[in-house]
Amino acid sequence: MIRVQYFARYREALGLDGEQLAWEPGWRCLDDVRRRLLARGGAWEVLADANLMCARNQELCALDTALAEGDEIAFFPTVTGG
């Protein structure tokens, strides 16, 4: 099992704070999970955002960061200020 959290406009677009996903043996990195979620279509395409940021176990990381069963991952947009 892994826990996936969605923040800011991703949470709003998906109508979810987060979810648990059954572990899939083929998953190697965060991008594998993101691609699985994108395959749902519709609102999930928000995760194709070029500015998508992510974290693994509450540490910022890249989409190619290794993933392990039991991890918590998060997807969120970049934060801008003015």
C-alpha positions in Angstrom: 0.0 0.0 0.0 1.1 3.6 -0.6 -0.6 6.8 0.5 -1.0 9.6 -2.1 -1.8 13.1 -1.0 -3.1 15.9 -3.3 -2.7 19.6 -2.4 -3.9 23.0 -3.5 -5.6 23.1 -7.0 -4.9 19.4 -7.6 -7.0 18.6 -4.5 -9.7 20.9 -5.7 -9.7 19.5 -9.3 -9.8 15.9 -8.0 -12.2 16.4 -5.1 -9.8 14.3 -2.9 -7.3 15.1 -0.2 -5.6 11.8 -0.7 -6.1 8.0 -1.1 -4.4 4.7 -0.5 -3.4 2.6 -3.5 -2.6 -1.1 -3.5 1.1 -1.6 -4.3 1.8 -2.6 -7.8 5.1 -4.6 -8.3 6.0 -2.7 -11.5 6.2 0.6 -9.7 9.8 1.9 -9.5 9.4 5.6 -9.1 6.9 8.3 -8.4 6.3 8.9 -12.1 5.0 5.3 -12.4 2.3 6.2 -9.9 1.6 9.5 -11.6 1.2 7.7 -14.9 -1.2 5.2 -13.4 -3.3 8.1 -12.0 -3.2 9.9 -15.4 -4.6 6.8 -17.0 -7.9 7.4 -15.1 -8.5 10.3 -17.6 -10.8 13.3 -17.1 -9.9 15.5 -14.1 -6.8 13.3 -13.4 -5.1 15.0 -16.4 -4.3 17.8 -14.0 -1.3 15.7 -12.8 0.2 16.2 -16.3 1.0 19.8 -15.2 4.5 20.7 -16.3 5.0 22.5 -13.0 4.0 19.5 -10.9 6.0 19.1 -7.7 6.2 16.0 -5.6 7.4 14.7 -2.3 8.2 11.2 -1.0 7.8 10.7 2.8 7.5 14.5 3.3 10.7 15.4 1.4 10.7 17.2 -1.9 11.9 15.0 -4.7 11.8 14.5 -8.5 9.4 12.2 -10.4 12.2 9.7 -11.0 12.8 9.2 -7.2 12.7 5.6 -6.2 9.5 4.4 -4.6 8.9 1.6 -2.0 5.8 -0.1 -0.6 4.6 1.8 2.4 5.7 5.2 1.2 3.7 8.4 1.3 3.8 10.6 -1.8 2.4 14.0 -2.5 1.6 16.0 -5.6 1.3 19.7 -5.5 1.7 22.7 -7.9 4.5 25.2 -7.6 3.8 28.0 -5.1 4.1 31.5 -6.5 3.9 34.8 -4.8 3.8 38.3 -5.7 
